[in-house]
Amino acid sequence: MKKIVSLFLAVALFSALLVGCSTEQPATSPQETTNGEEKTETVIKVGATPVPHAEILEVVKDLLEEKGIKLEIVVFDDYVQPNTALADGEIDANFFQHQPYLDNFNEERSLNLISLTKVHVEPLGLYSSSIKSIDELKDGSTIAIPNDATNNARSLLLLQSNGIIKLKDGGSITSSEMDVVENPKNIKFEAIEAAQLPRVLDDVDAAVINTNFAIPAGLNPIKDALIIEDGNSPYANILAIRQEDESREDLKELVDALNSEQVKKFIEEKYEGAIIPAF
């Protein structure tokens, strides 16, 4: 009986030592090869808004699979959670924003997220369900604009470039409604969360809407926008990561896939100029 107990304790101790010496690989998972051996699969989780970011990542997904990398796309419907999830380590990267927005978010939240590459430009446009031209804007018309600081300024710059308003000192990426110095039509501005702008079109005279929210709402930036940014916009959408992950080889593979000819062709053919490759 003592020998049996001693043998049991020895086996238990040996098992515990094996567990204690093992290392966890959170970004990999085992796969069985055709000859029965196990290989390691790298997994990258990327947060994205639905259109066009998640759609572009579906193309990237196939390209990475060829390199033994599994891409998991985590879809978000707002502009805050993708960055907080990245900072908290819930995802490895995100793809939804431009550099000015990221800079402002980092400053407000004391974060250290960085851009790894530019991917595309989504021109900001002014849309309306009641007028066909900005010339039809009446005195006291209401225009809805994004309420986040960077896209708020961006929308005002768009309106200024088309003669609707004039901003103090020519305007900048930090401009706000307080910087409007000339407003000949006495336009009223209503700041609303960017994702909600398509839903308020019937309640305002016009709205400045981000392309990634315009397209899912059935709006065609090329055909429906009364005015639209040109391809020289500095607001290219980027792939953002945590700074400490900058040297990760799997993320470098992700960059190569995002900047590939296959992705460029997809963007050009799928969105027909509404979205412009930035690489």
N, C-alpha and C positions, 0 to 999 in steps of 0.2 A: 504493500500500500504506500509506504514511504517513497519507494522508487517511482511509483506512478505519479505521486504528487510532485516529486522533484523533476520528473520529465516534463510535466505540464507547466511548471514554473519556468523551466528553461526555454520551452517553446514560446511562452508568453513574453519572456524577456527579449528573446531574439526578434520576435515580431515587433515589439516596441522600438527596438533599436533600428530596425529597417524603416519604420514610419518616421522616426526622428531624424534619420539621415536623408530622407527624400526631400526634393525641392519642388516648389509649386511654380508652374508656368502659366500665369493667368491669360496670356495672349495666345496660347497654343492649345490644340486639342489633338488627340491621337487619331490616326486613320490607318486602316489596314490596306496594305498594298496587294497587288495581284498575286504575289508569291507568299502571302500570309504574314509578311513582316509589317511592323507598325512604323509609320512615318509621322512626323509632326506637322500639323497645319497651323499656319499663322492666321490669326483673326484680327481684323481691324474694324472697330465700330466708329462710324461717321454719322454725326447728326446733320440733318438737312431739312430745309423747307421743301414742300412737295414739288413745286414747279418753279424753275426748271431743274433745281439742284438734285433732287432725288431721281429725276428722269435721267440726268446726265450720269449720275452714279451707277445707274443700272447698266450703262454701257461700260463703265469702268470696272464694274463687278466681273464681267466676263473676261476682261483683259487681265485682271489680277488672278483670276482662277487659273489661268494658264501658267502662272508663276507659283502656284501652290498657296496663294493667299486668299482667304475667305473674307469678303467684304460684307459687313452687316450694316444696313442703312436704317438709322433711327430717325423717324420723321417727326418734326416739330411744326407747330402752326403759329409760332410767335417768334419774336426777335430777342427774347431774354433767355428762355430755357436752354437753347443750344450752347450758349456761353457758360451758363452756370453748371450745366451737366459736364462740360469739358473741364472746367476748373475743378470740379468735384471728382474727376476721374471716372465718371460713368461712361464716357465715350473717349475715343482716342483723338478725334479731330472733328471739326464741323465745317460746313460749307453752306453759307447762306448770306454772308455780309460783305461789306466793303471795308477798306482800311480805315477811313475816317470814323465809321461806326465802331469798329473794334478799338481804335485809340480812345474814343470817348468812353466806351464801356469799361476799358481797363482803368481809366482815370477815376471813374465814378465808383467802381467796385474794388479798387486797389488790387487788380489782377495782373498777371504777366503772361497773357496769351499773345502769340505772335503769328504772323502770316508766313506760310511756307511757299505759296505760289499764287499768282493771279490766274484766273480761269476765263471769265467772261464779263462783259458789261451788259447790264440790264437798263436800257434807257428809261428814265423817269418820264411819265407822260401826264398830260392834263386831259381828263375825260368828262363827258357830260351826257346826260340822257335827255336834255331839254334844248340844247343849242348845238349848232353845227360849226361854229366859228367863234374865235375869241372876240371878234368884232361885235358879236351879239350879247356880250356881257353888258348888263345894264348897271346904272348907278345903284350902289348898295348891294350888288350881287354877293353871294356867299360862296367861297371856295374852301373846301375841306383839304387839309394838308396833313402829312404824318406828324405825330406828336413827339417822336424821338428827335433829339437835338440835331443829329447829322442830316437825316432826311428832311427835317423841317427846314434847315438852311438850304439844302439842295433844292427843295421845291420852290423856295423864294428866289433862288438864283435863276431857276428855269423861267419863272414868271417875269423876272427882270429882263432876261435876255430876249423876251418877246414883247417888251414894252408895256407890260401891264402895271408894273410898279417900278420904283427905283429905291435902291438900298443905300444906306449910309456908307460913304467911302467906297462905293462900288460893290460892296458885299463880300462875304467870305464864307468859309465852311462853318463858321460859328455864328452867322447871322440869325436873327430871330425876327418875329413880327415887330418888336420894339425898334428895329433898325430900318423900318420902312419910312422913307423921308418924302416920297412922292407917291400918291395913290389917287390918280385923277378920277377913277370910277368909284372911289370910296369902297373898295372891296373889303368885305368882312371875312376874316379867316377863322376857321373852326379846326382846331388841332385834334386829331383822332388817331387812335392806334392804327398803324399801317394796315394790318390784316383786315380791319373793319371798313376801310375806305370804299371798296366796291359796293358794300351793302348800303351806304348812305347816298349813293348817286341820285336817287329819286328825291332826297330830302334837301339837296343843295343845288346850286346852279352848276357847279363843276367840282372835280376832285383831282388832286395830284396823286397818282397811284403808282407804286412800284410794280414793275413788270411781272415779278414772281407772284403777285397777287392779282394782277390784271388778267393774265392768261387763264387761270383756273375759273375766273368769273365770266369767261366767255368774251373778253375784250381782246381785240387784235391791236397791238400797239402801233403797227404800221398803218392800218386802215381806220382805226377808231379814235386815236389820240388827236386832239385839237392842236396840240404842240408837243414836241418830244425832244429829248436830249439827242445830240449827235454822237457819233462814234468816238469823239475825242474826250468824252467824259472821264474824269479821273477816278470815278467810283467803280472800279473793277471789282467783281466778287472774288473772294479769296478762300483758300483752304487755311483754316486756323488750327493751331495746335498749342500744347503747353510748351514753354520754352525749353524745359528740361528734356523734351522728347525730340529735339531738333535733329539729332544725329541717328535716329532710329532708321535702320535700313528698310523696314517694311513701309514706312511713311515716304521714303524716297521713291520706292516703287509706285506708291499711290500718286505722287507728283508726276512721275513719268507717264502714268496712264492718263491722268487728267489733262496733260499737255500733249497727248498723242494726236496723230492725224485722224484716227478713228473718231475721237471725241470732237475734234474740230469739224469734221464732215457731218457728224450727227447734229451739232449745234446749227450749222449753216442750213442743212436740209430740213430739220425739224421745225425751226423757228423762223426761217425765211427772213432774216434781217431784224426781227424783233429782239433777238439776243445776239450779241457780237462776240466772237472769240477774242480773248485778250492775250493770246500767246502765238 
